[in-house]
Amino acid sequence: MTEERFDGVVAAVPAPLLRPILRGARPSLLDWLDRVVYRPSVALVLLLDAPTRERYFGLSFPRGTNRFVAAVASQEHKGVPLGDTARGAMIAFATPDSAGALLAMRSREILDRMLPEIAAAFPGIETRVTRARAYRWKEGAPLMYPGYLGRLGEFRKGQVEGEARLVVAGDYLYGPSVEGAVLSGYAAAARLIARVEG
């Protein structure tokens, strides 16, 4: 077994996965991470025999409209070309209330529950699906529960991490989105560089 040494670490994994591996970390950081809460997420990806005719990227359903489907996105209308322009790709995102139950199901079971609700908005879509696959994340999205903004303010004051050369990054530090995760990574790298060079 070889051993390597580094000047610092950016830990960019979900807080519930990070917490158990940070043995010996600053108690204020461990306590802060203990109070980060996630909810599961499930996405159903449909490969279609042709692009959808609609010319918009996303469709969100009003709360209570569907049991299983919260939103649908047509990937070919995202503004980034797909490699195969003869086919279409659609992603359906599960409602927060159903994601926990869907998490334990096989892809076919998830398809059987979500496809009828997708078809209500896109009639005939069920005949155009050539492949389907479900993606599941137990730590899908951090919850910004009441009081969480105050916790983010506490983190940004710099007292949580201290001056250790271990910094954390993740969407739980900015907002539950890819953009939040990326922004947190840039901020973590800047904090680490300041500590290493300072």
For each residue, the residues with C-beta under 8 A, 3 or more apart:
1:
2:
3:
4:
5:
6: 9
7: 165 196
8: 165 166 167 192 195 196
9: 6 165 166 167 192
10: 167 168 169 185 188 189 192
11: 18 22 166 167 168 169
12: 168 169 170 181 184 185 188
13: 17 18 170
14: 17 18 38 139 142 170 172
15: 18 19 33 36 38 139 142 168 170 172
16: 19 36 38 139
17: 13 14 20 21 139
18: 11 13 14 15 21 22 33 168 170
19: 15 16 22 30 33 34
20: 17
21: 17 18
22: 11 18 19 25 29 30 33 166
23:
24:
25: 22 29 30 164 166
26: 29 30 160 161 162 164
27: 30 31
28: 31 32 159 160 161 162
29: 22 25 26 32 33 160 161 162 164 166 168
30: 19 22 25 26 27 33 34
31: 27 28 34 35
32: 28 29 35 36 151 154 155 160
33: 15 18 19 22 29 30 36 168
34: 19 30 31
35: 31 32 151
36: 15 16 32 33 142 172
37: 142 143 145
38: 14 15 16 138 139 140 141 142 143 172
39: 96 99 100 140 141 143
40: 99 100 103 136 137 138 139 140
41: 93 94 99 136 137 140 141
42: 93 94 98 99 102 103 110 134 135 136 137 140
43: 91 92 93 94 134 135
44: 91 92 94 107 110 111 114 115 132 133 134 135
45: 89 90 91 132 133 134 135
46: 89 90 91 92 115 118 125 129 131 132
47: 87 88 89 129 130 131 132
48: 51 52 87 88 89 90 125 128 129 130
49: 87 88 128 129 130
50: 86 87 88 128
51: 48 74 76 85 87 88
52: 48 74 76 77 88 90 122
53:
54: 74 77 122
55: 77
56: 59 74 77
57: 73 74 77 78 79
58: 71 72 73 74
59: 56 71 72 73 121
60: 70 71
61: 65 66 69 70 71 117 121
62: 65
63:
64:
65: 61 62
66: 61 69 70 95 117 120
67: 95 97 98 113 117
68: 94 95 98 102 113 114 117
69: 61 66 72 92 93 94 95 114 117 118
70: 60 61 66 93 94 95 96
71: 58 59 60 61 92 93
72: 58 59 69 90 91 92 93 118 121 122
73: 57 58 59 78 90 91 93
74: 51 52 54 56 57 58 77 78 88 89 90
75: 78 82 88 89 90 91
76: 51 52 82 85 88 89
77: 52 54 55 56 57 74
78: 57 73 74 75
79: 57
80:
81: 85
82: 75 76 85 87 89
83:
84: 87
85: 51 76 81 82
86: 50
87: 47 48 49 50 51 82 84 130
88: 47 48 49 50 51 52 74 75 76 128
89: 45 46 47 48 74 75 76 82
90: 45 46 48 52 72 73 74 75 118 122 125
91: 43 44 45 46 72 73 75
92: 43 44 46 69 71 72 114 118
93: 41 42 43 69 70 71 72 73
94: 41 42 43 44 68 69 70 98 99 102 110 114
95: 66 67 68 69 70 98 99
96: 39 70 99
97: 67 100
98: 42 67 68 94 95 101 102 113
99: 39 40 41 42 94 95 96 102 103 140
100: 39 40 97 103
101: 98 104 105
102: 42 68 94 98 99 105 110 113 134 136
103: 40 42 99 100 136 138
104: 101
105: 101 102 109 110 113 134
106: 109 110 134
107: 44 110 111 132 133 134
108: 111 112
109: 105 106 112 113
110: 42 44 94 102 105 106 107 113 114 134
111: 44 107 108 114 115 132 134
112: 108 109 115
113: 67 68 98 102 105 109 110 116 117
114: 44 68 69 92 94 110 111 117 118
115: 44 46 111 112 118 119 125 126 129 132
116: 113 119 120 126
117: 61 66 67 68 69 113 114 120 121
118: 46 69 72 90 92 114 115 121 122 125
119: 115 116 122 123 124 125 126
120: 66 116 117 123
121: 59 61 72 117 118
122: 52 54 72 90 118 119 125
123: 119 120
124: 119 127 128
125: 46 48 90 115 118 119 122 128 129
126: 115 116 119 129
127: 124
128: 48 49 50 88 124 125
129: 46 47 48 49 115 125 126 132
130: 47 48 49 87
131: 46 47
132: 44 45 46 47 107 111 115 129
133: 44 45 107
134: 42 43 44 45 102 105 106 107 110 111
135: 42 43 44 45
136: 40 41 42 102 103
137: 40 41 42 140
138: 38 40 103
139: 14 15 16 17 38 40
140: 38 39 40 41 42 99 137
141: 38 39 41 171 176
142: 14 15 36 37 38 170 171 172 176
143: 37 38 39 148 176
144: 148 149 175 176
145: 37 148
146:
147: 150 151
148: 143 144 145 151 152
149: 144 152 153
150: 147 153 154
151: 32 35 147 148 154 155
152: 148 149 155 156 173 174
153: 149 150 156 157
154: 32 150 151 157 159 160
155: 32 151 152 160 161 173
156: 152 153
157: 153 154 160
158: 161 162
159: 28 154 162
160: 26 28 29 32 154 155 157
161: 26 28 29 155 158 164 166 167 168 191
162: 26 28 29 158 159
163: 195
164: 25 26 29 161 167 195
165: 7 8 9 192 195 196
166: 8 9 11 22 25 29 161
167: 8 9 10 11 161 164 188 189 191 192 195
168: 10 11 12 15 18 29 33 161 173 188
169: 10 11 12 173 181 184 185 187 188 189
170: 12 13 14 15 18 142 173 181 184
171: 141 142 174 175 176 177 178 180 181 184
172: 14 15 36 38 142 176
173: 152 155 168 169 170 180 184 187
174: 152 171 177 179 180 181 183 184
175: 144 171 179 180
176: 141 142 143 144 171 172 180
177: 171 174 180 181
178: 171 181 182
179: 174 175 182 183
180: 171 173 174 175 176 177 183 184
181: 12 169 170 171 174 177 178 184 185
182: 178 179 185 186
183: 174 179 180 186 187
184: 12 169 170 171 173 174 180 181 187 188
185: 10 12 169 181 182 188 189
186: 182 183 189 190
187: 169 173 183 184 190 191
188: 10 12 167 168 169 184 185 191 192
189: 10 167 169 185 186 192 193
190: 186 187 193 194
191: 161 167 187 188 194 195
192: 8 9 10 165 167 188 189 195 196
193: 189 190 196 197
194: 190 191 197 198
195: 8 163 164 165 167 191 192 198
196: 7 8 165 192 193
197: 193 194
198: 194 195
